[in-house]
Amino acid sequence: MAGDSSTDPLVVRLLDADTWPAFARLVEANGGVWGGCWCMGFHVKVGKGRTSQQNRAEKEQRVREGSTHAALVFGGDECLGWCQFGSSAELPEIKSRRRYEKDLVALPDWRITCFFTGKGLRKRGVAHAALSGALAEIARQGGGTVEGYPEETDGRAVSGSFLHTGPMAVFENHGFTRTRPISPHRWVVTLAVASG
């Protein structure tokens, strides 16, 4: 029998064919995430001309092919949220692209692109656990330079939709350093992750 996810310890598992059903349940319970994105927005341009069903099918195909990566956070059998990560080639779509490319010296080895925690499941450390899991997997796969693109809240109230790239505090708590701003409140942050 599954435990109560509100009291179960948080466990990180990677997104793969075995965890896809739990991931899909969470996405479906939250309206497809960000208007039907299905966490495809950093893989391809989403929005006009793409349906939620198309995003879902393409995400599942990428999962089965092993060409998408996410650290899923579980409480018991329930997926509570995740952090998506991957190479620059796997996740080429960056928000604030013009500002990002203006001072770009070299593409990172890895990107941490988005976070999601289901409604009613927030304030439990899901984002921290997800980022820890992503960084552990990056280290296991050889490490390298990792970039994130978090939102700096500066003490202001921010809608969850603006925090889809993660809050600054989560990244800074894991040792990331601010590199440069790419919008009024969004930064490029970097971390060198050793192989291991």
Disulfide bonds with the S-S distance in Angstrom:
none
